[in-house]
Amino acid sequence: NLLPGSVEETNVPRDGRSDPFSLLVNRKTITFKNLCSDGIVSLYDVAGRCMRKTSVKKNQNIVWLLRGSGIYFVRFETETKLFTEKAVLF
């Protein structure tokens, strides 16, 4: 599957293994916790535009405040893997 902007999708594992990160979506915030390794976290809107991008360290917590509601795609890229997750803000 391709996400907007031709981002290749790799689903976050749900088979009992530990997830590469915890994604908490609140009314206007997206919070990342428990990152499995160092990497880059990016946020894309449904048109495929990169809204935010930042380097992260293992176990770092990040909170992004967003002004608009909508559907977003979160991309977490490590040296060897790429994970995506959908976030819906109301």
NORTA-V46843 format. One record per residue. RES is the residue in one letter. BURIAL is I if it has 16 or more other C-alpha atoms within 10 Angstrom, else O. Layout:
res:burial
RES:BURIAL
RES:BURIAL
This chain:
res:burial
N:O
L:O
L:I
P:O
G:O
S:O
V:O
E:O
E:O
T:O
N:O
V:I
P:O
R:O
D:O
G:O
R:O
S:O
D:O
P:I
F:I
S:O
L:I
L:O
V:I
N:O
R:O
K:O
T:O
I:I
T:O
F:I
K:I
N:I
L:I
C:I
S:I
D:I
G:I
I:I
V:I
S:I
L:I
Y:I
D:I
V:O
A:O
G:O
R:O
C:I
M:O
R:O
K:O
T:O
S:O
V:I
K:O
K:O
N:O
Q:O
N:O
I:O
V:O
W:O
L:O
L:O
R:O
G:O
S:O
G:O
I:O
Y:I
F:I
V:I
R:I
F:I
E:I
T:I
E:O
T:O
K:O
L:I
F:I
T:I
E:O
K:I
A:I
V:O
L:I
F:O
